[in-house]
Amino acid sequence: MYFKPFFKLIFFVLITSFLLIGCGEKTKKDNEEPLYPTQKSETPKNQIVINSNDQMQFDLKEIKVKPNTEVTVKLNHTGNLPANVMGHNFVLLKKGVDLVDFATQAASQKEQQYIPENTNDIIAYTKLIGGGESTTVTFTTPEKGTYDFICSFPGHYGIMQGKFIVE
């Protein structure tokens, strides 16, 4: 009985390791587009489009915006797997939030779509979506600085993260 939590932890670590090993990173050839392009908020109506997939990847690793500007982040899930298996969201965190602590709290919040009940660490977030779905969130950008964005589905934050740069 004392070993039950230990086995759950070992199982979680093994599954997470399996997913990370299976998602090797591609390399860029000289004549190809950048693997992780940047996108500025000067798109029409200040909309930022981020694509996610069944390989636990965001297509953007860096987003640059201006401070105190209303932006809409549109998250597309271009994969086929449902949200309960390979769900993705966009979570923009405040400065200084520890990613591991936040992700650990989020992982236990399945009923809240992996968003912790205490949202004091969050600037904005989308709902959790599955393959073929899209969602948006509109918010005012914070003050100048660099912020982290992640997917808070359990185990995804290690790969699915990027920088939200307000300049």
N, C-alpha and C positions, 0 to 999 in steps of 0.2 A: 504494500500500500504506500510505503514511503517513496517508492521508486516511480510511481505513476507520473508526477510532474517532470521528473528527470527524463523519462522516455518520451514525453510530449516535446520537451525541449530538443532532444536528440533528433526526433522525427522532423521538427520544424527546421533545424539546421541542415539536415540531409536534403530535404526538399528544396530549400533555398539554394543550397550549394549546387544541386542538380540543375536548377533553373539557370543559375549564373554561368555554369560551365557550358550549358547548351546554347548560350547566347553570346558566342564569340563576336568580337568587334571586327567589322570590315575595315580594310585599309583603302586609302584613296590612291587612285592612279593619277598620273600627271595630267591627263586630258579629261578627267571627270570633274563634275561639280563637287564642291565641298561636302563632306559627309554631314556636317552639322552647321548649316548656314545660319547666319544671324538674320533677324528680321526686325525692322524698326516699326514704330507705331504709325508711320506716315502712310500706311495702307489706307484705303478708303474707309472713312468713318472711324479711324483709329482702331481698326479691327486687327487682331493678331491671331493667326491661324496656326494651331499646333496639331500635328498628326501623331497618333500613337498606333502601335501595332501589336500583334500577337507575340512578338519577340521582345516584349518589354522595352520598347524604345520610344522616345520622343524624337521627332525630326529636328527640333531646335534645342540647342544647348545654351543659347544666349539670346536674350531679348533686350533691346535697347528702347527706352521711352523717355519722355520728358516728364518732369515733376508736375503734380497737380493737374493732370490731364485725364479726362475720362476715356478709358479704353474698354474694349470688349475683347475678351479672349474666347476664341472658339476652339474647342477641342473636338477633333475627329478621331474615332477609333476605326482604323482602316482594316483591322483584322476580322476574323470570323467567330472567335470564341465568345461565349456569353459573359456577362459581367460577373457572375458568381465564380467563374473560372479564371478569367483574364480581364478583370475590370480595371479601368483607368479613370483617373480624375486629375485635375490641375489644382494644386494647393500652393498659394503664394504665402510664404512665411515672413514674419517680421524679422528685422535684423537681430542677429545673435541667438536665434533659436537653435538649439542642439538638434540636429537631424535624427540621430539615433534615439534620443529621448522622445521626440515627437512621434517618430514612426512606431516606437514601442507602444506608446499610448494609443495611437490610431489603430494599430493591429487588433486591439481588443474591442473595438467599437463597430462590429459588423452591422448592428442594427441602425447605426448612424452613418452608414456608408463609409466607414473607416475615417471619420472625422471626430476627433476627441470632443467630449461634451464641453470642455473649457476651450473656447475658440479664441482666447486672448493672444495666442501666438500666430494667428492667421490674419492676413490682410484680405484675401479673397479665395474662394474655392468653387469648383463646379461639382455637380452631382457625379456619381459613379456611372460609367457607361460601358457597354459591351460592344462587340464587333458590329460594324455597320451603323453605329449610333453617333450622334453629335450632341454637344451641349455648349452653352455659353455662360459667361459671367461678365457683368459690367461693373466697373469700379473706378475710383479716382486713384491715380498713381500716388505713391507716397513721396516723401522728400528724397533728395538726391542720396544715392548710395547703392550698394549691391545687396540684393536679396536672393534667397534661394527659392526655387520652385521645385515641387516633387509630385509624384504620384504616391498617394498614401495607402494603396492596396498593399496588404502584407507582403513584405519581401521586395517590393518594386522600387522603393526609394534609393536603393543602392546603385541602380543603373538609371532609373528614370528621374533625373534631376538636372537642373540647369541654373543659370544665373539670370536674374531679372535686374538689369542695370538701369537706374534712373539717373540721367545726366543732364 
